[in-house]
Amino acid sequence: MFRGKLDHRSSVPLFEQTAAEIRRAIAGGEAKPGERLPPAADLAAVLGVNRNTVLRALHLLREEGLLEFRRGRGITVAGTPEQGAVVEQTRSLVQFARRNGYSVERLIELIQTLA
């Protein structure tokens, strides 16, 4: 499901790289809605990061609506591949806009103009 090790030398924080890897799996249909994710410790071992890094990424994806946390049932995929793809592309767009001097507010105005 996951490609493997992350780039520890990248300027992108490891939790964001971890979230991106899980997002990619959801967008690619590898992690389907309703499917349980492996435990955080297992994901950490596969990705070569600390368990807390994985937990931070999982919480971020829950905030995005892609994951659900259920006591006794673990963490399940809530988002569809389409939702995962849209979230992944939106995150990329926001990062691109910031690198080019656009605020999120200005980006929203631009999107509303084009919609």
Contacts in CASP RR format, 6 or more apart in sequence:
PFRMAT RR
TARGET T0000
AUTHOR 0000-0000-0000
METHOD contacts of the structure
MODEL  1
MFRGKLDHRSSVPLFEQTAAEIRRAIAGGEAKPGERLPPAADLAAVLGVN
RNTVLRALHLLREEGLLEFRRGRGITVAGTPEQGAVVEQTRSLVQFARRN
GYSVERLIELIQTLA
1 25 0 8 1.000
1 30 0 8 1.000
1 31 0 8 1.000
1 38 0 8 1.000
2 21 0 8 1.000
2 22 0 8 1.000
2 25 0 8 1.000
2 43 0 8 1.000
2 46 0 8 1.000
2 47 0 8 1.000
3 21 0 8 1.000
4 21 0 8 1.000
4 46 0 8 1.000
4 47 0 8 1.000
4 48 0 8 1.000
5 47 0 8 1.000
5 48 0 8 1.000
6 14 0 8 1.000
6 17 0 8 1.000
6 18 0 8 1.000
6 21 0 8 1.000
6 47 0 8 1.000
6 48 0 8 1.000
6 49 0 8 1.000
7 17 0 8 1.000
8 14 0 8 1.000
10 17 0 8 1.000
12 20 0 8 1.000
14 49 0 8 1.000
14 50 0 8 1.000
14 53 0 8 1.000
15 53 0 8 1.000
15 54 0 8 1.000
15 56 0 8 1.000
15 57 0 8 1.000
15 60 0 8 1.000
16 57 0 8 1.000
16 60 0 8 1.000
18 43 0 8 1.000
18 47 0 8 1.000
18 49 0 8 1.000
18 53 0 8 1.000
18 54 0 8 1.000
18 56 0 8 1.000
18 57 0 8 1.000
19 57 0 8 1.000
19 58 0 8 1.000
19 60 0 8 1.000
19 61 0 8 1.000
20 88 0 8 1.000
20 91 0 8 1.000
21 47 0 8 1.000
22 31 0 8 1.000
22 37 0 8 1.000
22 43 0 8 1.000
22 57 0 8 1.000
22 58 0 8 1.000
22 61 0 8 1.000
22 66 0 8 1.000
22 67 0 8 1.000
23 61 0 8 1.000
23 66 0 8 1.000
23 84 0 8 1.000
23 87 0 8 1.000
23 88 0 8 1.000
23 91 0 8 1.000
24 88 0 8 1.000
25 31 0 8 1.000
26 66 0 8 1.000
26 77 0 8 1.000
26 79 0 8 1.000
26 80 0 8 1.000
26 81 0 8 1.000
26 83 0 8 1.000
26 84 0 8 1.000
27 81 0 8 1.000
27 84 0 8 1.000
27 85 0 8 1.000
27 87 0 8 1.000
27 88 0 8 1.000
28 81 0 8 1.000
28 85 0 8 1.000
29 81 0 8 1.000
31 37 0 8 1.000
31 77 0 8 1.000
32 77 0 8 1.000
32 81 0 8 1.000
33 77 0 8 1.000
33 78 0 8 1.000
33 79 0 8 1.000
33 80 0 8 1.000
34 76 0 8 1.000
34 77 0 8 1.000
34 78 0 8 1.000
35 76 0 8 1.000
35 77 0 8 1.000
36 73 0 8 1.000
36 74 0 8 1.000
36 75 0 8 1.000
36 76 0 8 1.000
37 43 0 8 1.000
37 58 0 8 1.000
37 67 0 8 1.000
37 74 0 8 1.000
37 75 0 8 1.000
37 76 0 8 1.000
37 77 0 8 1.000
38 46 0 8 1.000
40 51 0 8 1.000
40 54 0 8 1.000
40 55 0 8 1.000
40 58 0 8 1.000
41 51 0 8 1.000
41 54 0 8 1.000
43 54 0 8 1.000
44 50 0 8 1.000
44 51 0 8 1.000
44 53 0 8 1.000
44 54 0 8 1.000
47 54 0 8 1.000
58 67 0 8 1.000
58 69 0 8 1.000
58 75 0 8 1.000
61 67 0 8 1.000
62 68 0 8 1.000
62 69 0 8 1.000
62 75 0 8 1.000
64 87 0 8 1.000
65 78 0 8 1.000
65 79 0 8 1.000
65 83 0 8 1.000
66 77 0 8 1.000
66 78 0 8 1.000
66 79 0 8 1.000
66 83 0 8 1.000
66 84 0 8 1.000
66 87 0 8 1.000
67 75 0 8 1.000
67 76 0 8 1.000
67 77 0 8 1.000
67 78 0 8 1.000
67 79 0 8 1.000
68 75 0 8 1.000
68 76 0 8 1.000
68 77 0 8 1.000
68 78 0 8 1.000
69 75 0 8 1.000
70 76 0 8 1.000
93 107 0 8 1.000
94 104 0 8 1.000
94 107 0 8 1.000
97 104 0 8 1.000
97 106 0 8 1.000
97 107 0 8 1.000
98 104 0 8 1.000
102 110 0 8 1.000
END
